[in-house]
Amino acid sequence: MDRLTNAVRPYPWGSVTALPELMGVAPDGSPQAELWMGAHPAAPSRLERGGRSLGLDEVVEADPRRELGDASVRRFGPRLPFLLKLLAADAPLSLQVHPDPARAAAGYARENARGIPLDAPHRTYRDAQHKPEMIVALTPFEGLCGFRPPRECAALLDALRVDRLAPYAATLRSAPEKEALREVFSAFLALPPDLLAEIGGALAAAARRPGPLREAFAGYDAIARAYPGDPGVPAALLVRQVRLAPGEGLFLGPGVPHAYVKGLGVEVMAASDNVLRCGLTSKHVDVPELLRVVRFDALAAAVVRPVRAPAGEEVYPAPVDDFRLSRLALDGRGGARVLPASRPQILVCTAGAVRLAGPGREVVLPPGASVFVPAGEAVTASGEGTVFRATTGV
């Protein structure tokens, strides 16, 4: 069991205060968006072994079977297949989708064959992996996820009172669902600047008008003010607003448009960089490939609630085996909980103080602190606090 030192990613959309407050430290005035826990080469966690400071990626590479276990290496190769984060959003992230495994592998091979450098700004596929992910709210959390039914989209467009949007509302009411969403979504990504400006003004006005859609328009107006003139603003009008209570999760599968808007949460994902952006960004938007990846279905957001499991865990079910996320709430009265030892795992405390005991070592985790536990190493947890456990699904 190794105590981890983790990198904070200072993305502009991050909160200045949420992560420092969780960890009990003073904010430094800069946005602190994500705390990464894992072996991702862009910002690997660090640990001490044999008096040396090493990256978790180096440790895994040196002896993958010892660190990850045979089952994980057979399924995913000699790499930690998941990345765990604490995410603190104070402004909207980009509206985006992720590819399925087949499209990720094909896109990565295609761009390699074209000789596009991995760090090129116009590169779409930076590895051959899919990127399912899950966020679990630690505070009230707002986001966008999945398309609204076309008729709901049409009602929103009508209520904006922008005459030039009427043809799109008509399409949403008359065409079959997939066709309507694809046609209008594609068109919105190519709207002229003057219409984008008009939509921004209309959202500001609609957010001030009394009525049943006022709250919805207030959310979209905040996005428009954060990204004025961005084609992702009208595209976002087609995507459902989602609000999570603390403890609720959201699973994001391939092709589902989504964006986190505001709040603090624990996020786990497959360790991939494959993101296709739809808007709300200054980064590259590959519209033709995006339209091949997006799933044009009006599906309810996949809100996930934990399920009780052995050892007192509450598991957040996900239909992938790259990761498994669970929560352990300790009240100090139930004795030590024995955590399964067959898989590699990262444990992060989010409240209270959690005592972890393993072979020859004991660690007390305050909020924001984390450890890596190699496969095959038994650990017990005790104390009063909450710890999230990320591991593999195999």
Helices and strands as residue ranges (DSSP letters): E 2-3, E 8-9, H 18-23, E 34-37, E 46-49, E 52-55, H 56-62, H 64-68, H 70-76, E 82-89, E 95-97, H 101-113, E 133-137, E 141-147, H 150-160, G 163-165, H 166-174, H 177-188, H 193-208, H 214-226, H 232-236, E 239-244, E 249-252, E 258-270, E 276-279, H 287-293, E 303-304, E 307-308, G 310-312, E 314-316, E 324-331, E 337-339, E 345-358, E 361-365, E 370-373, E 379-391
